Amino acid sequence: MKRPLFSLAFLVCLTLSVGAQNFPWGDFKERSIKEVVSITKKAVRPDDTMFLATNILETRAEVAFTGQSRPISKARKIFLQWWAGLLGHPKSYADLYGREYLYKEGTDEYWLPTQTPVTKYFEKELKLNDKMILFLISAGAYREKDGIDCVLLVEEYQLPKKDG
């Protein structure tokens, strides 16, 4: 009985390790966060209270790391849970996003929910104002009293390749 249980545990660990190496880097198109926000906002019709994206605009954007974070807002968390649930993602997907990080693209600043497993590398690999490449998706947007809030999710990041 112990041998089959050990084999199952080994296969699960192997699958998780291989899965992490299979991130779809090539699916992400280079564009600015400003462009993704604009596209997402245009998809929200005047009578919509929310827009759940099915075209997730896989984006590769270069930003500066600020080191600042905060808990994800309750409204964004609820939106993310609805989006994940309606698109058939497991509940655990929405649970990956507990904090938002502040990123700078030029002079523009964006608070973006960032997957917890990804953020564990920030302290080791990044210093204040370091350049980084975010791999993000658009979950959609919802109306709030001050306008439209776009929910862009950071799935992964890389450090830029050094010249030379």
Buried (B, 14 or more C-beta within 10 A) or exposed (E): EEEEEEEEEEEEEEEEEEEEEEEEEEEBEEBBBEEBBEBBBEBBEEEBEBBBBEEBBBBBBBBBBBEEBEEBBEEBBEBBBBBBBEBEEEEEBBEBBBBBBBBBBEEEBBBBBBBEEBBEEBEEEBEEEBEBBBBBBBBBBBBEEEEBBBBBBBBBBBEEEEEE
